[in-house]
Amino acid sequence: MKQSGSADLALMGGGIPPWLFERMKKLSLAIVESILTEYGHQAFLAKLSDPFWFQSFGAVIGMDWNSSGVTTAVTRALKDSINPHAQELGLYVCGGKGKQSMRTPVELVSVGEKTGLDGTQLSRFSKLVAKVDNTAVQDGFQLYLHSFLVSREGDWTAIQQGMNGGTQQARRYHWHSKNISSFVNEPHAAVCGANQGDILNLVAQNAEPTRGGILEIAQEAPDKMIREVQKMILPGYCGVKAKDVNLKRLGSILWLAQENETKQFEDLLLLKGLGPRTLQSLTLVSEVIHGTPSRFSDPARYSFAHGSKGSRPFPVPTKVYDETIGTLRTAVDRAKIGHTDKQKAISKLTDLAQKAEENFTPNDNESAVRFEQLLEKERQDSWKHGGRTIKGFVKRPQNGQMDLFNS
């Protein structure tokens, strides 16, 4: 037996309004294209298999950073944005939530017909992934989402999520083809979920004797272990708290975004015309594209790019969101014809923010207070940036109170 799961993913209800989801698709596509241009298919699939990056990506496109809904939103946005350009991008997204998950094998066979890949084998991999997480791992979570992304080279990443109705929690499972030598011995790239105590996990390393007994009957043998399971711990409460964020990293981004500071950097001249609030969002997006794995230990920080539909930590700044999409879209389109100046400038934002961290030290005694002041400022300024939630647009504050009206 082995314990599995290290992240609480709260089951938060509510759909994504069309005005937000359309933006999510546009930003997702621009981010994916940027990653493919700079690093290639394998790097993008590896990022998706990292639960910390995945959660950060979901936060930067406007989802509640610690909600199970991040999984649905990201996989759906990727499918809707990538598949219309699949041949050009060399990426195909199959499956999805509920009934769509059942169509994954058929969709993969179709991908094989279009690309020359072995669609039957890919379909088999998809079924094995689902069988392992739903049968070989019996942890109290029933799968309801299965998303399978494959590149034209045949590399793939699978994302699955299960639900436990009794505890109102979810668990997400990550797979990556590069790291798999066996489907029956520690195959996951990562598992994210609420710790439920002892579970039945027949693909755990220390379940090998049990597997051996079962396989002896079938006259088969398991392969060797490939890697340990990544673990991720997320809180189940709503919103963002100071302890969820690396304040040194966030502080350096806020410092960099101030207009009087950005004027000092030649590298940002090509982004001239963007206000400090948009530079704040663009810097966080830049890190999602160019950041190394160690940069995603605090996914909550990325919610300071575009907020969320539920106003946690603040309403979605639609004007800023659109500027971010426009700037990144222009950079990607220019790069396609050989003009990489804007793309390099956006990439430089990540370097500058990290360099600023070296000399940025938040005052521990004042950090919590300053964090709350930052949240309050974002909320009070929300009306300036086209702030919007599921309840409507934000009105200009009256008597110091943020107000909403239905759209």
Secondary structure, DSSP 8 states (H G I E B T S, - for coil): --------EE-------HHHHHHHHHHHHHHHHHHHHHH-HHHHHHHHT-HHHHHHHHHHTTS-TTBTHHHHHHHHHHHHHHGGGHHHHTEEEEEEETHHHHTHHHHHHHHHHHHSS-HHHHHHHHHHHHHIIIIIEESS-EEEEEEEEEETTS-EEEEEEEEETTTTEEEEEEEEGGG-S-SSSS--SEEEE---SS-EETTSGGGHHHHHHHHHHHT----------B------SSS--GGGS-HHHHHHHHHHHSHHHHTT-GGGGGGTT--HHHHHHHHHHHHHHH--GGGGS-GGGGHHHH--TT-SSS-EEHHHHHHHHHHHHHHHHHHHTT--HHHHHHHHHHHHHHHHHTT----HHHHHHHHHHHHHHHHHTGGGGTEEETTEEEEEEETTEEEEE--
